Amino acid sequence: MVNTVFGNDMKQALILAKKGVQLADQLNDKNWQPQFYEMEGRMHANLLQLDSANLFFNKAMKGYKAIDNKRGQASTAFKMAWVLKKYGEYEKAMQKDIYALKLMESIDDKAGICDALTRISNDLTNQNRLEEALVYAKKAIDMAEKNNLTSEFYFVYNNAGDVAIAMNEYLLSLDYFTKANAIAEEQNFGQIYMADIANSQGNALKRLGRYEEAIKYYSSCLAIAKKANYPNAMNTVTANLGEVNLLLGNYKEALKYQLETIQLQEANNDYSNLIENYHHTSTIYSKLNDFESALAYKQKAYDLRDSIGSIESDAKMSELLTKYETEKKRKP
């Protein structure tokens, strides 16, 4: 029931996950406890209740280790990495994703390996190491197609679209997102996935300069996200509506969206894309001739960049991935 409802109503899924936790704890069921801890953590994460998400992911990891469930450990590590990226801790996130990849390889879980490759590709995109990101994205697509991993098609195409956007291949990105959208509709993935892919399609159209079309997709995403109680998508698409209105010269409308996004991100300690949102807000204030506010938000962007320590982190992440690939080559 949690998995079914999750795709369409995040808050209702959380209620059901809590019931599952309560039942598993009452029975002291060592197999079900970590599964429901992981589920509840996932709901909290997508509702941007990040501290609660961490609490349950840690409980899930402990429970999965106690019963030596490697697939559960890997799945939870993926989710822990997602939260770490929200906090801007990209090095620790990549550590978790590589740890999960090794676990999936140890049990030869093809879908899990494919998932890990996709997530590491995303890590590399975040570092702007785009050639490597593309290599991992293609590895994930190949694995999904060769092994007919229908459950992974949406994710590998969506990620490949993100890499293509980062590489300024906007038509290619739109093609990948269109494929992902078709998969989501065909497999009836649920509303949260439709919200995510509508946002992605809007991103490609925005980069192609097709701003009015982009706004239609962003507006669709926002409507679906509100209906599904999905604040993570609401935050993301609100920022995109701010940027596209900035590009159209609708500065007052853009400012409304950007300030709303920043307020939500700061309240939830969600640092993903927050530097970019500060920069956009600074630009909007400058266009509105409010140079004092423009300077204040520019300074916020620089302060956050310095606090995250992106340059040092990038170097450490590169070392992590090189170490993993070297170890893999040494194995017979």
Residue pairs with C-beta under 8 A, 6 or more apart in sequence:
1 16
2 13
2 16
2 17
2 20
2 39
2 43
3 39
5 12
5 13
5 16
6 13
6 42
6 43
6 190
6 192
7 189
7 190
7 191
7 192
7 193
7 228
8 190
8 191
8 192
8 228
9 191
9 228
9 229
10 43
10 46
10 47
10 192
10 228
10 229
10 230
10 231
11 47
11 229
12 229
13 39
13 43
14 40
14 43
14 44
14 47
17 36
17 39
17 40
17 42
17 43
18 40
20 32
20 35
20 36
20 39
20 40
21 33
21 36
21 37
21 40
23 32
23 36
24 32
24 33
24 35
24 36
25 33
30 63
30 66
30 67
31 67
31 69
33 59
33 63
34 59
34 60
34 61
34 62
34 63
34 64
34 66
34 67
34 69
34 72
34 76
35 60
35 72
37 56
37 57
37 59
37 60
37 63
38 56
38 57
38 60
38 64
38 72
38 75
38 76
38 79
40 56
41 52
41 53
41 54
41 55
41 56
41 57
41 59
41 60
41 76
41 79
42 53
42 79
44 50
44 52
44 53
44 56
45 53
45 57
45 79
45 82
45 83
45 86
45 232
46 192
46 230
46 231
46 232
47 229
47 231
47 232
48 86
48 231
48 232
48 235
48 264
48 268
48 270
49 268
50 83
50 86
50 87
50 268
50 269
50 270
53 79
53 83
54 80
54 83
57 76
57 79
57 80
57 83
60 72
60 76
61 73
61 76
61 77
61 80
63 72
64 70
64 72
64 73
64 76
65 73
70 103
70 104
70 106
70 107
71 103
71 104
71 107
71 109
71 112
73 100
73 103
74 99
74 100
74 101
74 103
74 104
74 109
74 112
74 116
75 100
75 112
77 96
77 97
77 99
77 100
77 103
78 96
78 97
78 100
78 115
78 116
78 119
80 96
81 92
81 93
81 94
81 96
81 97
81 100
81 119
81 123
82 93
84 90
84 92
84 93
84 96
85 93
85 126
85 272
86 268
86 269
86 270
86 271
86 272
87 269
87 271
88 271
88 272
88 274
88 304
88 308
90 123
90 126
90 127
90 308
90 310
90 313
90 314
90 317
91 313
91 316
91 317
91 320
93 123
94 120
94 123
94 317
94 320
94 321
95 320
97 116
97 119
97 120
97 123
98 116
98 120
98 320
98 321
98 324
100 112
100 116
100 119
101 113
101 116
101 117
101 120
101 324
102 324
103 112
104 112
104 113
104 115
104 116
105 113
110 143
110 147
110 149
111 147
111 149
111 151
111 152
113 143
114 140
114 143
114 144
114 147
114 149
114 152
114 156
115 152
115 155
117 136
117 137
117 139
117 140
117 143
118 136
118 137
118 140
118 152
118 155
118 156
118 159
120 136
120 321
121 133
121 134
121 136
121 137
121 140
121 159
121 160
121 163
122 133
122 159
122 162
123 317
124 130
124 132
124 133
124 136
124 321
125 133
125 162
125 163
125 166
127 314
127 317
127 318
128 166
129 314
129 318
130 163
130 166
130 167
132 321
133 163
133 166
134 163
134 167
137 156
137 159
137 160
137 163
138 160
140 152
140 155
140 156
140 159
140 160
141 156
141 157
141 160
143 149
143 152
144 152
144 153
144 156
150 183
150 187
153 179
153 180
153 183
154 180
154 183
154 184
154 187
154 189
154 193
154 197
155 180
157 176
157 177
157 179
157 180
157 183
158 176
158 177
158 180
158 196
158 197
158 200
160 176
161 172
161 173
161 174
161 175
161 176
161 177
161 180
161 200
161 204
162 173
162 200
164 170
164 172
164 173
164 176
165 173
165 203
165 204
165 207
168 207
170 204
170 207
170 208
171 204
171 208
173 203
173 204
173 207
174 201
174 204
174 205
174 208
177 197
177 200
177 201
177 204
178 201
180 197
180 200
181 194
181 197
181 198
181 201
183 189
184 193
184 194
184 197
185 194
190 228
191 224
191 227
191 228
191 230
192 224
192 225
192 228
192 230
192 233
194 224
195 221
195 224
195 225
195 228
195 230
195 233
195 237
196 221
196 233
198 217
198 218
198 220
198 221
198 224
199 217
199 218
199 221
199 233
199 236
199 237
199 240
201 217
202 214
202 215
202 216
202 217
202 218
202 221
202 237
202 240
202 244
203 214
203 240
205 211
205 213
205 214
205 217
206 214
206 240
206 243
206 244
206 247
211 244
211 247
211 248
214 240
214 244
215 241
215 244
218 237
218 240
218 241
218 244
219 241
221 233
221 237
222 233
222 234
222 237
222 238
222 241
224 230
224 233
225 231
225 233
225 234
225 237
226 234
231 264
234 264
235 261
235 264
235 265
235 268
235 270
236 273
238 257
238 260
238 261
238 264
239 257
239 258
239 261
239 273
239 276
239 277
239 280
241 257
242 254
242 255
242 256
242 257
242 258
242 260
242 261
242 277
242 280
242 281
242 284
243 254
243 258
243 280
245 251
245 253
245 254
245 257
246 254
246 258
246 280
246 283
246 284
246 287
249 287
251 284
251 287
251 288
252 288
254 280
254 284
255 281
255 284
255 285
255 288
258 277
258 280
258 281
258 284
259 281
261 277
262 274
262 277
262 278
262 281
264 270
265 271
265 272
265 274
265 277
266 274
271 304
271 308
274 304
275 301
275 304
275 305
275 308
278 297
278 298
278 300
278 301
278 304
279 297
279 298
279 301
281 297
282 293
282 294
282 295
282 296
282 297
282 298
282 301
283 294
285 291
285 293
285 294
285 297
286 294
